[in-house]
Amino acid sequence: MPLPGRFSDPCALTLAGLLAVSTATCLALGLRARARRARAGVPLERVWHPQESVPLTPAEEHAFGQVAARLSPGPVHRPR
């Protein structure tokens, strides 16, 4: 028994089926990713870095500031 109206067209049925399958797939993948993120709530192990306990000299601090200024986003022709 054919469906009445616009839905009797096989293209419309195919489109509706593809839309339903893609929606179900997106929902399933989203819920799965959310569950994975919730499970990974364990804090990461902190990595020690030598600069945390060794004080920098003023020259090293200045050099670090120059590098950080060049890497920071902003206008290209910013005075440094």
N, C-alpha and C positions, 0 to 999 in steps of 0.2 A: 504494500500500500504506500504510494508516494506521499510525501509530506506536502501540505498545502502552501501556496504562496511562494515566496522567495526561496524557501529552504528546499524546494524540490530540485534545485540546481545542484549537481554534484560538486561544483567548485565551491559553493557556499558551505556545503557539508564538510568538504576537505578543509576549508579555511577555519571553520569553527572547531574541527577536531584538532588541527595544528595549534590553534590558540589555546585550547584546553590543555593539551599535552605540554606546551611550553610554559604555561602558567603553573601547572603542577610541578614541573621540573625546577623552575626558578624558586618556588616556595620550598621545595624539599632541600635544594642546595643551600638556600639561605638559612633554614632552620638547622641544617647540619653544621654549617659554618659557625652559627651562633653557639651551638652546643660545644663545638670544639674550642671556641674562644673562652667559654665559661669554664671549661675543664682545665684550661691552661692558666688558672688563677694562681698557680704557685709562683712566688717571686723568683726572678732569675738570680743566679749566683753573681755577686758583685765582683768585678775584676779590679784588682789593685793596680794602680798606676804609680810609677815612681814620683811623678810631680806632685802627688798628694801629700808627700811627707818631706820633700826636698824643696826648700824655698828657692825661688827664682831670683836671679840677680836683676838689677834694674835694666841692664842691656837685654837680657832674655825676655823680660816683660815687655819691653818696647818692641822687640822683634816679633813677639807673639801678637801684639796689638796691630802691627803692620800687616801681618798675614791675615788676621781675623778681619781687618777692615777691607782687605781686597776680596775676601771670600764672601762677605756679607752682601745680601741682595740690596740693590739700590741703583741710583742713577750711575751711569758709566763715568761721567765726567765730574764726579764729586771731588771737591778739594780734600786732600789728605794731609 
